[in-house]
């Protein structure tokens, strides 16, 4: 009887080792609140490694009690021991925490007090080199916006260019862009950007004083300024004009805006 019992235990141990003692290919999945791609998965016991795909999935050779390490720049490093349930299901799910990197406060140079005259006296060092000092010509005007640069590169078609077809020399870009409508589109974009910039400048500078004597609900104030910017003479009345003249224009548009609101409510 004892002999039969011993043989049974021996068979159980052999079966256990055959199932859990052999290496298998585990299918894994990473769960994370951030990017799960390119996470390093290392089996420290078997000395093999892999990386996760875009969906956070991976496959790696492992056996019972192997130690798997998961690491990336965006996550805290984590170690997981392969358990019986992982071997049985041939799958493993790992949750990783986001790595938050904090830097210590660093003071570069002298601390400024906020007093401009005092801070200027305390600044040390030579002024930056000016390109004129070394004989290099440079542009000193206002930097162009991306749309302005694209419009300049596209060129503008002029009727006199047709004369070039007879002499053999003619720039093709202005003609092609003119035919396709790209130049017209770029001009419109430059104008819209100019209107937007001017409108926001006026809003930041004058809105508080204007709405004291010309009340309007908060949720309508931004819409009012867009209404002003849509006026065909907006740039004419507001660009390079005194605040007094701009306020006169805003007052005129304010009356129109109220009339439009009253029309919509009827």
C-alpha positions as CSV (number, residue, x, y, z in Angstrom):
1,X,0.0,0.0,0.0
2,X,2.8,2.4,0.9
3,X,4.6,1.5,-2.3
4,X,1.5,2.3,-4.4
5,X,1.1,5.6,-2.6
6,X,4.8,6.5,-3.2
7,X,4.4,5.7,-6.9
8,X,1.3,7.9,-7.1
9,X,3.2,10.8,-5.6
10,X,6.1,10.2,-8.0
11,X,3.8,10.3,-11.0
12,X,2.2,13.5,-9.7
13,X,5.6,15.1,-9.3
14,X,6.7,14.0,-12.8
15,X,3.5,15.4,-14.3
16,X,4.0,18.7,-12.4
17,X,7.6,19.0,-13.7
18,X,6.5,18.2,-17.2
19,X,3.9,20.9,-17.2
20,X,5.5,23.6,-15.0
21,X,9.2,22.8,-15.4
22,X,9.4,23.3,-19.1
23,X,9.7,26.7,-20.8
24,X,6.8,27.9,-22.8
25,X,6.0,31.0,-24.9
26,X,3.9,33.4,-22.8
27,X,1.6,35.8,-24.6
28,X,1.6,39.1,-22.7
29,X,-0.3,42.4,-22.6
30,X,0.6,45.7,-21.0
31,X,-2.0,48.0,-19.5
32,X,-1.0,51.6,-19.0
33,X,-2.5,55.1,-19.1
34,X,0.3,56.2,-21.4
35,X,2.0,54.8,-24.5
36,X,2.5,51.0,-24.3
37,X,4.7,50.6,-27.3
38,X,8.5,49.7,-27.1
39,X,8.5,48.7,-23.5
40,X,11.4,46.4,-22.6
41,X,10.4,42.9,-21.4
42,X,13.4,41.0,-19.9
43,X,13.3,37.4,-18.6
44,X,16.1,37.7,-16.0
45,X,16.1,34.0,-15.3
46,X,16.3,32.8,-18.9
47,X,18.4,35.8,-20.2
48,X,16.0,36.6,-23.0
49,X,14.2,39.8,-23.9
50,X,11.7,41.4,-26.2
51,X,9.7,44.7,-26.7
52,X,6.0,45.4,-26.9
53,X,4.2,46.4,-30.1
54,X,1.9,49.4,-30.6
55,X,-0.9,47.7,-28.7
56,X,1.3,46.8,-25.7
57,X,1.4,43.0,-26.7
58,X,4.5,40.8,-26.5
59,X,5.7,37.2,-26.5
60,X,8.5,35.8,-24.4
61,X,9.9,32.4,-23.4
62,X,9.5,31.6,-19.7
63,X,8.8,28.9,-17.1
64,X,7.5,28.7,-13.6
65,X,9.2,31.1,-11.1
66,X,11.1,33.0,-13.8
67,X,11.4,36.8,-13.1
68,X,10.2,39.2,-15.8
69,X,11.3,42.8,-15.7
70,X,9.3,45.6,-17.5
71,X,10.9,49.0,-18.1
72,X,10.7,52.1,-20.2
73,X,11.4,55.8,-19.9
74,X,7.7,56.5,-19.4
75,X,7.0,53.9,-16.8
76,X,8.2,52.8,-13.4
77,X,10.2,49.6,-13.6
78,X,8.3,46.5,-12.5
79,X,9.2,42.9,-11.8
80,X,6.7,40.0,-12.1
81,X,7.3,36.4,-11.1
82,X,5.8,33.8,-13.4
83,X,3.1,31.9,-11.5
84,X,1.2,28.6,-12.1
85,X,-1.8,30.5,-13.5
86,X,0.4,32.2,-16.1
87,X,1.8,28.8,-17.2
88,X,-1.7,27.2,-17.3
89,X,-3.2,30.0,-19.4
90,X,0.0,30.8,-21.3
91,X,-0.8,34.4,-20.8
92,X,0.1,37.3,-18.5
93,X,-1.4,40.7,-18.0
94,X,0.9,43.4,-16.5
95,X,-0.2,46.9,-15.3
96,X,2.5,49.6,-15.3
97,X,2.5,52.9,-13.6
98,X,3.5,56.1,-15.4
99,X,6.9,57.5,-14.5
100,X,6.7,61.2,-13.5
101,X,10.2,62.8,-13.8
102,X,10.6,65.8,-11.6
103,X,13.5,68.2,-11.7
104,X,14.9,70.1,-8.8
105,X,14.6,73.9,-9.0
106,X,17.8,75.4,-10.6
107,X,18.6,79.1,-10.5
108,X,20.6,80.2,-13.5
109,X,22.4,83.5,-13.1
110,X,21.4,86.2,-10.7
111,X,17.9,86.5,-9.3
112,X,16.0,89.4,-10.7
113,X,14.2,91.8,-8.3
114,X,11.6,93.1,-10.8
115,X,13.1,96.6,-10.6
116,X,14.2,97.1,-14.2
117,X,16.7,99.9,-13.5
118,X,18.3,97.9,-10.6
119,X,18.4,94.6,-12.5
120,X,20.1,96.2,-15.6
121,X,22.9,97.5,-13.3
122,X,23.4,94.0,-11.9
123,X,23.6,92.2,-15.3
124,X,27.1,91.0,-16.1
125,X,28.6,90.0,-19.5
126,X,29.1,91.5,-22.9
127,X,26.1,92.3,-25.2
128,X,25.4,89.8,-28.0
129,X,27.3,90.2,-31.3
130,X,25.4,92.2,-33.8
131,X,25.7,90.9,-37.4
132,X,26.5,94.4,-38.6
133,X,29.6,94.4,-36.2
134,X,31.1,91.6,-38.3
135,X,30.1,92.9,-41.7
136,X,27.2,90.6,-42.3
137,X,24.1,92.2,-43.8
138,X,20.9,91.2,-42.1
139,X,17.1,91.7,-42.1
140,X,15.9,94.1,-39.4
141,X,12.2,94.3,-40.3
142,X,9.3,92.5,-38.7
143,X,9.6,88.7,-39.0
144,X,7.2,87.3,-41.6
145,X,4.5,84.8,-40.6
146,X,4.4,81.4,-42.2
147,X,1.5,82.5,-44.6
148,X,3.4,85.6,-45.6
149,X,6.5,83.5,-46.4
150,X,4.5,81.1,-48.5
151,X,2.9,84.0,-50.4
152,X,6.3,85.5,-51.1
153,X,7.6,82.1,-52.3
154,X,4.5,81.6,-54.5
155,X,5.1,85.0,-56.3
156,X,2.4,87.0,-58.0
157,X,1.4,86.9,-61.6
158,X,1.3,90.2,-63.5
159,X,0.1,90.8,-67.0
160,X,3.6,92.1,-68.1
161,X,4.9,88.6,-67.5
162,X,3.2,87.5,-70.7
163,X,5.8,89.5,-72.5
164,X,8.4,87.0,-71.2
165,X,6.8,84.3,-73.3
166,X,8.0,86.1,-76.4
167,X,11.5,86.7,-75.1
168,X,11.9,83.2,-73.7
169,X,12.3,84.1,-70.0
170,X,9.4,83.8,-67.6
171,X,9.0,82.5,-64.0
172,X,6.6,79.6,-64.0
173,X,5.7,79.6,-60.2
174,X,3.6,82.9,-60.3
175,X,1.7,81.7,-63.4
176,X,1.0,78.2,-62.0
177,X,0.0,79.5,-58.6
178,X,-2.2,82.1,-60.2
179,X,-4.0,79.6,-62.4
180,X,-4.5,77.1,-59.6
181,X,-5.8,79.8,-57.2
182,X,-3.1,79.2,-54.6
183,X,-1.9,82.8,-54.7
184,X,-5.4,84.1,-54.1
185,X,-5.9,81.6,-51.3
186,X,-2.6,82.7,-49.6
187,X,-3.5,86.3,-49.9
188,X,-6.8,85.6,-48.2
189,X,-5.0,83.7,-45.4
190,X,-2.6,86.5,-44.8
191,X,-5.4,89.0,-44.6
192,X,-7.4,86.8,-42.2
193,X,-4.3,86.4,-40.0
194,X,-3.8,90.2,-40.0
195,X,-7.4,90.7,-39.0
196,X,-7.2,88.1,-36.2
197,X,-4.1,89.6,-34.8
198,X,-5.4,93.2,-34.9
199,X,-8.7,92.2,-33.4
200,X,-7.1,90.4,-30.5
201,X,-4.8,93.3,-29.9
202,X,-7.8,95.7,-29.7
203,X,-9.7,93.3,-27.5
204,X,-6.8,93.0,-25.0
205,X,-6.2,96.8,-25.0
206,X,-9.7,98.3,-25.1
207,X,-12.4,95.8,-24.2
208,X,-12.5,96.5,-20.5
209,X,-13.0,100.2,-20.9
210,X,-15.4,99.8,-23.8
211,X,-17.8,97.4,-22.1
212,X,-18.1,99.7,-19.1
213,X,-20.2,102.1,-21.1
214,X,-21.4,99.6,-23.7
215,X,-22.6,96.5,-21.7
216,X,-22.7,93.1,-23.3
217,X,-23.1,89.6,-21.9
218,X,-19.7,87.8,-21.3
219,X,-20.6,85.0,-23.7
220,X,-21.2,87.5,-26.5
221,X,-18.1,89.7,-26.1
222,X,-15.8,87.5,-28.2
223,X,-18.5,87.1,-30.9
224,X,-18.8,90.9,-31.0
225,X,-15.1,91.4,-31.7
226,X,-15.3,88.8,-34.5
227,X,-18.3,90.7,-35.9
228,X,-16.1,93.9,-35.9
229,X,-13.2,92.0,-37.6
230,X,-15.5,90.8,-40.4
231,X,-16.3,94.4,-41.4
232,X,-14.7,95.1,-44.8
233,X,-13.2,98.4,-43.5
234,X,-12.0,96.9,-40.2
235,X,-8.3,97.2,-41.1
236,X,-8.8,100.7,-42.5
237,X,-10.5,102.0,-39.4
238,X,-8.4,100.2,-36.8
239,X,-4.8,99.6,-38.1
240,X,-2.3,102.3,-37.0
241,X,-5.2,104.4,-35.6
242,X,-5.5,106.1,-32.3
243,X,-7.5,104.4,-29.6
244,X,-10.0,107.2,-29.8
245,X,-10.7,106.4,-33.5
246,X,-10.8,102.7,-32.8
247,X,-13.4,103.2,-30.0
248,X,-15.6,105.3,-32.4
249,X,-15.5,102.3,-34.9
250,X,-16.3,99.9,-32.1
251,X,-19.3,102.0,-30.9
252,X,-20.7,102.1,-34.4
253,X,-20.3,98.3,-34.7
254,X,-21.9,97.9,-31.3
255,X,-25.1,99.5,-32.5
256,X,-25.2,97.3,-35.5
257,X,-24.5,94.2,-33.4
258,X,-27.4,95.0,-31.0
259,X,-29.7,95.5,-34.0
260,X,-28.7,92.1,-35.4
261,X,-29.4,90.5,-32.0
262,X,-32.8,92.1,-31.9
263,X,-33.5,90.9,-35.4
264,X,-32.6,87.3,-34.5
265,X,-34.9,87.3,-31.5
266,X,-38.0,88.3,-33.6
